Amino acid sequence: MASILTNTSAMVALQNLRTINKGLEDTQSMISTGKAISSARDNAAVWAISKVMESDAMSFKAINDSLNLGQSTVTVARQASETVTDLLTQMKEKIVAAQEENVDRTKLQDDVNALSDQIKSVVGAAQFNGLNLLQGTDEVNILSSLDRAPDGTVTASDITINRQDLSDDAGVFGTGTSLAANITTTLGGNLAADGTGDAFSNGGNALEALVAGTIAADETYNFQVAGTTVSFTTTTTSANDLAAGLTAAINTAGIEGITASVSTATISITNERSFEDVSVNTSGTGSATFALTANGATAAAATTNTQTIDSRASDITFSTTAGVSEGDGYRVTVGGVNYDYIAGPNESFEDVARGLKTVIDGAALADISTNVTQKSGAWVLEIDNAGAGLTLTDDGAAGGSATGGLNGVDSIDVTTDAGVEAALTNIETYIDTAIEAAADFGSAQGRIDTQNTFISNLTDSLKAGIGALVDADLEAASARLQALQVQQQLGIQSLSIANQAPQSVLSLFR
C-alpha cells in the first residue's frame, strides 16, 4: 500500500542514519580525546574502576614527593654522622698522642676542644627543612605507601626513622617509678681477708696466707702473684722464717700495686690495683702448706694452692633480668654529688654503664677513675677512689629525658695522666655511638631508595592499567571512522530515495 501520510522506508532510513551518526560521533570523540571511555555514560563500571586507580596513581605521586623529602633528610643526617665519626677519629689521634709524657698536652687539649666545638656545630646544623635527626629521640615517620584492601579500605604505611641523638645534652632524671632494684653498689676498698671492712676509699683488699706444715732446710717455695713468681729457699724449719722470707721476696720483686707484710707465720698480701683482680698461686718442693684466705673465703691448707684478691674498685652492678626503656634514669652519687645517665630508645644496661662512666669521667673528679666490665653476665661500672674516703650510693627512676649520645665529649681532658687514660676509653664509646648512628641512617636511606623505586614502578603500572581500560584503539577508531563516513553517505542517499517514493503516487492522478 502506498501512502503519502506514512513513509515507512523513510522512517527506517532515518533510524539507520541516526545510528550511523551516533557511531560516527562516538568514534570522533574517541579520536579527539584518545579515550574509549571518557565518562560514566560510556561504561559505568570500567569508568569507576579507572577513577579509583587514577586517584591512587595521584596519591603515589604525592608519596614519591614524601619519600624524596625523607630521603634528603636522612641523607643529611647520615653525612653529618659520618662527619662526626671522622672528627671523633681525629680526636682519638690527639688523645693517643697525649699518652706520651714528653708532648705539649696543652696544645693537644686545644685541638681536642676545637674538634669538640666542631662536632657540636655539625650536629646542630644537620637539619633539612627544619628537621634534625641528630637531636632528640622521637621517631620520625615517612609516608611510604597507601594500601587498598579488597573491600576498598585504604590505610597509610610509613617508614619509621629512629633519631640518633648525637648531642651533648645531659638529659633530665625522672621522677617516675623507682628503678633502684635494678642497680646495686658493692663497696670494694679496705677489704680484709675475712671480707670485712669494705669502703669506698683508697685502701687495698687483702689476702692472708697462713704458713704451716712440716718444713725442712733447703726446700724452695714459690709464690706467683699477679703473674710474677718469687721464691725463697729455707735455711731453718721455722714457719715464721719461711713466711718472712717469702714476704721479703714479694716486696723486693716490686710488683705494681702489690705490697706484703708478715706476722706470726702469716703473710698478708694487699692488692691496690684499681680494676684488676690478682691471682695468688703457691707451690714448693717441701711439705709446708699455705691456707689462703681472701674476700671472706678460704682455700684449705695445701702446698699447691690458689686464691684471688679482688681489685680495689667498688662495683655498680646492673640487673641481668630487667630491661631498659627510654627515659629510665640511673644515678651514681659520689661524695654527695649526683651523676646521671638517662637511657634513650633501644639501649641496654651496657649503654647505661658506659654512659655513667663518661658522665663521671667528664666531671674530672680528683682520684676517681672508672671502668666498665662484665661479671657473671651482669654489666658492672667499677669506680675506684685513690684518695680519701667518700660516700658512694646509687639510685634509679623512670620518666626522664634521654642523655645525648655524645654527652661529655666536650669535657675530655688530656692534660693529666688520669684524664688521658679515661679519654682513651671514652672516645671509643663515642666513636661506636657515631658509627652506629651513621649505619642506622644508611640502612634507612637504602630502604627509602628501594621504596621510592617501587612506588615509581607501581605508579607506571597503574597508569598502564588505566590506559588498558579506558584508552581508545586509534588504529581501529580510524578504520571505523572511514567506514562510518561511507555508511553516513549511503544512509543520506537511502533517506533521499525513501523521501522521493511518495512522488510516484502523483503519476496515478495524471
Secondary structure, DSSP 4 states (H G I P E B T S, - for coil): ---SS--HHHHHHHHHHHHHHHHHHHHHHHHHHSBS--STTT-HHHHHHHHHHHHHHHHHHHHHHHHHHHHHHHHHHHHHHHHHHHHHHHHHHHHHHTTSTTS-HHHHHHHHHHHHHHHHHHHHH-EETTEETTSS---EEEEEEEEE-TTS-EEEEEEEE-----S----B---SSB-GGGEEEE--BT--TTS---BSSSPPEEEEEEEEEE--TT-EEEEEETTEEEEEE-SSS-HHHHHHHHHHHHHHHT-TTEEEEEETTEEEEEE--SS--EEEEEEESSEEEEEEEETTEEEEEESSEEEEEPPSSEEEEE-SS----TT-EEEEEETTEEEEEE--TT--HHHHHHHHHHHHHHTT-TTEEEEEEEETTEEEEEEEE-SS---EEEEEESS-BPPPTTTTGGG---SSHHHHHHHHHHHHHHHHHHHHHHHHHHHHHHHHHHHHHHHHHHHHHHHHHHHHHHB--HHHHHHHHHHHHHHHHHHHHHHHHHHHTTHHHHGGG-
